[in-house]
């Protein structure tokens, strides 16, 4: 089915819970009401003409510190070889959406990551806890208004460093006792011939 046909089928089934459609995007998408996420997802998977059995990715999005958050569900049908993306918009304050882990098992860790890094709560998730940061970490690191905590269990947390240029100390000299000093270049320990010695070209 084409993205237009998929949108029309959802529109007929769910009415005003289908909010918007963009068929011109590189990955055509359909925006739905957050509370409809579970029901729409189950329909997309179970309907034999749709058969979206694969949740390729579930991603959190921050559209800006002064606006809303969002989720993008990238779906694919192994049977019909068609794909579509679902989108939902969520408020920054207490963002909540039904979990789709019961529809696509792979959503388990994807939803935990979005919870960990964006603070999005997935209602009905069987084990909603942080997956990358410690459980007692403050804030949500991928939000655009995120502020790094200064201390974690008495250890000062690095901030403002230009990691790509290794300017940790130049930019924050007072923090030199609290962060690692990185070498500007990683030493070449193994030559391209695999024996641990530099090749003639590398010696040049």
DRENDO-1510 file (C-alpha; in Angstrom, 1 decimal, always signed):
<recs>
REC; n; res; u; v; w
REC; 1; UNK; +0.0; +0.0; +0.0 .
REC; 2; UNK; +1.1; +3.6; -0.6 .
REC; 3; UNK; +1.5; +6.0; +2.3 .
REC; 4; UNK; -1.7; +7.8; +1.1 .
REC; 5; UNK; -3.6; +4.5; +1.2 .
REC; 6; UNK; -2.4; +3.7; +4.6 .
REC; 7; UNK; -3.4; +7.1; +5.9 .
REC; 8; UNK; -6.8; +6.8; +4.3 .
REC; 9; UNK; -7.3; +3.4; +6.0 .
REC; 10; UNK; -6.4; +4.8; +9.4 .
REC; 11; UNK; -8.6; +7.9; +8.8 .
REC; 12; UNK; -11.6; +5.7; +8.1 .
REC; 13; UNK; -10.9; +3.5; +11.2 .
REC; 14; UNK; -9.9; +6.1; +13.8 .
REC; 15; UNK; -11.5; +9.4; +12.6 .
REC; 16; UNK; -10.4; +12.5; +14.4 .
REC; 17; UNK; -7.7; +10.6; +16.3 .
REC; 18; UNK; -5.7; +10.9; +13.1 .
REC; 19; UNK; -4.4; +14.4; +13.1 .
REC; 20; UNK; -2.1; +15.0; +10.1 .
REC; 21; UNK; -0.5; +13.4; +7.1 .
REC; 22; UNK; +2.7; +14.3; +5.2 .
REC; 23; UNK; +3.2; +12.1; +2.1 .
REC; 24; UNK; +5.9; +14.3; +0.6 .
REC; 25; UNK; +8.5; +13.7; +3.4 .
REC; 26; UNK; +11.4; +11.4; +2.8 .
REC; 27; UNK; +9.8; +9.1; +5.3 .
REC; 28; UNK; +6.0; +9.8; +4.9 .
REC; 29; UNK; +4.4; +10.2; +8.3 .
REC; 30; UNK; +1.0; +10.2; +10.0 .
REC; 31; UNK; +0.5; +12.2; +13.2 .
REC; 32; UNK; -2.0; +10.7; +15.8 .
REC; 33; UNK; -3.3; +11.7; +19.2 .
REC; 34; UNK; -1.0; +10.3; +21.9 .
REC; 35; UNK; -3.8; +8.4; +23.7 .
REC; 36; UNK; -4.5; +6.5; +20.5 .
REC; 37; UNK; -0.9; +5.2; +20.1 .
REC; 38; UNK; -1.5; +1.7; +21.4 .
REC; 39; UNK; -4.8; +1.1; +19.6 .
REC; 40; UNK; -3.5; +2.4; +16.3 .
REC; 41; UNK; -0.3; +0.4; +16.6 .
REC; 42; UNK; -2.1; -2.8; +17.3 .
REC; 43; UNK; -4.4; -2.2; +14.3 .
REC; 44; UNK; -1.3; -1.5; +12.1 .
REC; 45; UNK; +0.2; -4.8; +13.1 .
REC; 46; UNK; -2.8; -7.0; +13.1 .
REC; 47; UNK; -4.7; -5.9; +10.0 .
REC; 48; UNK; -3.7; -8.4; +7.3 .
REC; 49; UNK; -3.6; -5.6; +4.6 .
REC; 50; UNK; -1.2; -3.6; +6.7 .
REC; 51; UNK; +0.8; -6.2; +8.7 .
REC; 52; UNK; +3.4; -3.8; +10.2 .
REC; 53; UNK; +5.2; -6.5; +12.1 .
REC; 54; UNK; +8.5; -4.6; +12.5 .
REC; 55; UNK; +9.1; -1.6; +14.7 .
REC; 56; UNK; +12.4; -0.5; +13.1 .
REC; 57; UNK; +12.9; +2.4; +15.5 .
REC; 58; UNK; +11.2; +4.5; +18.2 .
REC; 59; UNK; +12.8; +7.9; +18.7 .
REC; 60; UNK; +12.2; +10.7; +21.1 .
REC; 61; UNK; +12.4; +14.3; +19.7 .
REC; 62; UNK; +12.8; +17.7; +21.4 .
REC; 63; UNK; +11.5; +20.3; +19.0 .
REC; 64; UNK; +12.9; +23.2; +21.1 .
REC; 65; UNK; +13.2; +24.3; +24.7 .
REC; 66; UNK; +10.1; +26.6; +24.3 .
REC; 67; UNK; +7.9; +24.0; +22.5 .
REC; 68; UNK; +6.8; +20.4; +22.7 .
REC; 69; UNK; +8.4; +16.9; +22.7 .
REC; 70; UNK; +7.5; +14.1; +20.3 .
REC; 71; UNK; +7.9; +10.5; +19.4 .
REC; 72; UNK; +8.5; +8.9; +16.0 .
REC; 73; UNK; +7.6; +5.3; +15.3 .
REC; 74; UNK; +9.2; +3.9; +12.1 .
REC; 75; UNK; +7.2; +0.9; +10.9 .
REC; 76; UNK; +7.8; -1.7; +8.2 .
REC; 77; UNK; +5.8; -4.6; +6.8 .
REC; 78; UNK; +8.0; -7.7; +6.0 .
REC; 79; UNK; +5.0; -9.2; +4.2 .
REC; 80; UNK; +3.9; -6.2; +2.0 .
REC; 81; UNK; +7.3; -4.4; +1.9 .
REC; 82; UNK; +5.7; -1.0; +2.7 .
REC; 83; UNK; +6.6; +1.4; +5.5 .
REC; 84; UNK; +5.2; +4.4; +7.4 .
REC; 85; UNK; +6.1; +6.6; +10.3 .
REC; 86; UNK; +3.8; +7.5; +13.1 .
REC; 87; UNK; +4.2; +10.7; +15.1 .
REC; 88; UNK; +2.8; +12.0; +18.4 .
REC; 89; UNK; +3.3; +15.4; +20.0 .
REC; 90; UNK; +3.7; +15.5; +23.8 .
REC; 91; UNK; +3.8; +18.4; +26.3 .
REC; 92; UNK; +7.1; +19.1; +28.0 .
REC; 93; UNK; +5.4; +19.0; +31.4 .
REC; 94; UNK; +4.6; +15.4; +32.3 .
REC; 95; UNK; +4.7; +13.8; +28.8 .
REC; 96; UNK; +2.8; +10.5; +28.8 .
REC; 97; UNK; +1.8; +8.0; +26.1 .
REC; 98; UNK; +0.6; +4.4; +26.1 .
REC; 99; UNK; +3.4; +1.8; +25.8 .
REC; 100; UNK; +3.5; -0.3; +22.6 .
REC; 101; UNK; +5.8; -2.9; +24.1 .
REC; 102; UNK; +2.9; -5.4; +24.1 .
REC; 103; UNK; +2.6; -4.9; +20.3 .
REC; 104; UNK; +6.2; -4.9; +19.3 .
REC; 105; UNK; +8.6; -6.5; +21.9 .
REC; 106; UNK; +11.5; -4.4; +20.5 .
REC; 107; UNK; +9.8; -1.3; +21.9 .
REC; 108; UNK; +10.9; -2.3; +25.4 .
REC; 109; UNK; +14.4; -0.8; +25.2 .
REC; 110; UNK; +13.4; +1.9; +22.8 .
REC; 111; UNK; +10.8; +3.3; +25.2 .
REC; 112; UNK; +13.3; +3.0; +28.1 .
REC; 113; UNK; +15.8; +5.1; +26.2 .
REC; 114; UNK; +13.2; +7.8; +25.4 .
REC; 115; UNK; +12.2; +7.7; +29.1 .
REC; 116; UNK; +15.8; +8.0; +30.2 .
REC; 117; UNK; +16.9; +10.8; +27.8 .
REC; 118; UNK; +13.7; +12.7; +27.3 .
REC; 119; UNK; +11.6; +12.0; +30.4 .
REC; 120; UNK; +8.7; +10.5; +28.4 .
REC; 121; UNK; +6.5; +8.2; +30.5 .
REC; 122; UNK; +5.2; +5.1; +28.7 .
REC; 123; UNK; +2.1; +4.0; +30.5 .
REC; 124; UNK; +1.8; +0.2; +30.8 .
REC; 125; UNK; +5.5; -0.5; +30.2 .
REC; 126; UNK; +6.5; -3.6; +32.2 .
REC; 127; UNK; +9.9; -2.3; +33.4 .
REC; 128; UNK; +10.1; +1.5; +32.8 .
REC; 129; UNK; +13.5; +2.5; +34.2 .
REC; 130; UNK; +16.6; +4.3; +33.0 .
REC; 131; UNK; +18.8; +2.3; +30.5 .
REC; 132; UNK; +21.8; +4.5; +29.9 .
REC; 133; UNK; +22.1; +6.9; +32.9 .
REC; 134; UNK; +22.1; +5.9; +36.6 .
REC; 135; UNK; +18.7; +5.6; +38.2 .
REC; 136; UNK; +19.3; +8.6; +40.3 .
REC; 137; UNK; +20.6; +10.9; +37.6 .
REC; 138; UNK; +19.0; +14.3; +37.5 .
REC; 139; UNK; +17.3; +15.5; +34.4 .
REC; 140; UNK; +17.0; +14.2; +30.8 .
REC; 141; UNK; +20.2; +14.7; +28.8 .
REC; 142; UNK; +18.7; +15.0; +25.3 .
REC; 143; UNK; +16.2; +17.7; +26.1 .
REC; 144; UNK; +17.3; +21.0; +24.7 .
REC; 145; UNK; +16.8; +22.8; +28.1 .
REC; 146; UNK; +18.8; +20.1; +29.9 .
REC; 147; UNK; +21.3; +21.5; +32.5 .
REC; 148; UNK; +24.1; +19.1; +33.6 .
REC; 149; UNK; +24.1; +18.6; +37.4 .
REC; 150; UNK; +27.3; +19.9; +39.0 .
REC; 151; UNK; +27.8; +16.9; +41.3 .
REC; 152; UNK; +27.0; +13.3; +41.2 .
REC; 153; UNK; +27.5; +11.4; +44.5 .
REC; 154; UNK; +30.2; +14.0; +45.5 .
REC; 155; UNK; +32.0; +13.7; +42.1 .
REC; 156; UNK; +32.1; +16.9; +40.0 .
REC; 157; UNK; +30.6; +16.4; +36.6 .
REC; 158; UNK; +32.4; +17.9; +33.5 .
REC; 159; UNK; +30.7; +20.6; +31.6 .
REC; 160; UNK; +31.3; +23.1; +28.8 .
REC; 161; UNK; +34.3; +21.1; +27.5 .
REC; 162; UNK; +35.0; +21.1; +23.8 .
REC; 163; UNK; +35.5; +17.3; +23.7 .
REC; 164; UNK; +36.3; +17.3; +20.0 .
REC; 165; UNK; +39.3; +19.6; +20.5 .
REC; 166; UNK; +40.3; +18.3; +24.0 .
REC; 167; UNK; +40.2; +21.7; +25.5 .
REC; 168; UNK; +38.9; +20.6; +28.9 .
REC; 169; UNK; +41.5; +22.4; +30.9 .
REC; 170; UNK; +41.9; +25.5; +28.7 .
REC; 171; UNK; +38.2; +26.2; +29.0 .
REC; 172; UNK; +37.7; +25.2; +32.6 .
REC; 173; UNK; +41.1; +25.3; +34.4 .
REC; 174; UNK; +39.4; +25.3; +37.9 .
REC; 175; UNK; +38.0; +21.8; +37.1 .
REC; 176; UNK; +41.4; +20.2; +36.2 .
REC; 177; UNK; +41.3; +18.1; +39.4 .
REC; 178; UNK; +37.9; +16.7; +38.7 .
REC; 179; UNK; +38.1; +15.5; +35.1 .
REC; 180; UNK; +40.5; +13.4; +33.0 .
REC; 181; UNK; +43.0; +15.0; +30.8 .
REC; 182; UNK; +42.7; +13.6; +27.3 .
REC; 183; UNK; +45.6; +13.1; +24.9 .
REC; 184; UNK; +45.1; +15.2; +21.7 .
REC; 185; UNK; +45.8; +12.1; +19.7 .
REC; 186; UNK; +45.2; +8.4; +20.4 .
REC; 187; UNK; +48.5; +6.6; +20.0 .
REC; 188; UNK; +48.9; +4.1; +17.1 .
REC; 189; UNK; +49.4; +0.9; +19.0 .
REC; 190; UNK; +48.9; -1.5; +16.2 .
REC; 191; UNK; +50.1; -1.0; +12.7 .
REC; 192; UNK; +48.0; -1.6; +9.7 .
REC; 193; UNK; +49.8; -4.9; +9.1 .
REC; 194; UNK; +48.5; -6.2; +12.4 .
REC; 195; UNK; +51.8; -7.1; +14.0 .
REC; 196; UNK; +52.0; -4.0; +16.4 .
REC; 197; UNK; +54.8; -2.4; +14.3 .
REC; 198; UNK; +54.4; +0.7; +12.2 .
REC; 199; UNK; +54.4; +0.3; +8.5 .
REC; 200; UNK; +56.9; +2.2; +6.3 .
REC; 201; UNK; +54.1; +4.6; +5.3 .
REC; 202; UNK; +53.0; +5.2; +8.9 .
REC; 203; UNK; +56.6; +5.9; +9.9 .
REC; 204; UNK; +56.7; +8.8; +7.4 .
</recs>
